[in-house]
Amino acid sequence: MELSARNNLKARIKNIKTNDINAEVLLDVGGQEMCSTLTADSAKRLGLKVGDQVNALVKASSVMIGR
């Protein structure tokens, strides 16, 4: 399957916080942290666990840069 997202980052799951509705997944992307929020059902369906190697696919029309 091809995707339109151009940013495909290899990451490792550092932490997962879930409630009845959402899951917040903290990722280590080459020493930098990134956080992803998805539905709890999706996290369960994917079988996500701390330590898993995953791909973080990023598609954004707006990227903020700070200095």
KAJO-V137219 format. One record per backbone hydrogen bond with DSSP energy under -1.0 kcal/mol. NH is the residue of the N-H (numbers start at 1). CO is the residue of the C=O. E is the energy in kcal/mol with one decimal. If there is no record, write none. Layout:
NH&CO&E + NH&CO&E
This chain:
7&58&-1.2 + 9&56&-2.7 + 11&54&-2.9 + 12&28&-1.8 + 13&52&-2.4 + 14&26&-3.2 + 15&26&-1.3 + 17&24&-2.4 + 19&22&-2.4 + 23&38&-3.1 + 24&17&-3.2 + 25&36&-3.4 + 26&15&-2.7 + 27&34&-3.7 + 28&12&-2.7 + 29&32&-3.9 + 32&29&-1.5 + 34&27&-1.9 + 36&25&-2.6 + 38&23&-2.4 + 40&21&-2.8 + 43&39&-2.1 + 44&40&-2.3 + 45&41&-2.7 + 46&42&-2.3 + 48&43&-1.9 + 51&13&-2.8 + 52&49&-2.2 + 54&11&-2.9 + 56&9&-3.4 + 58&7&-2.9
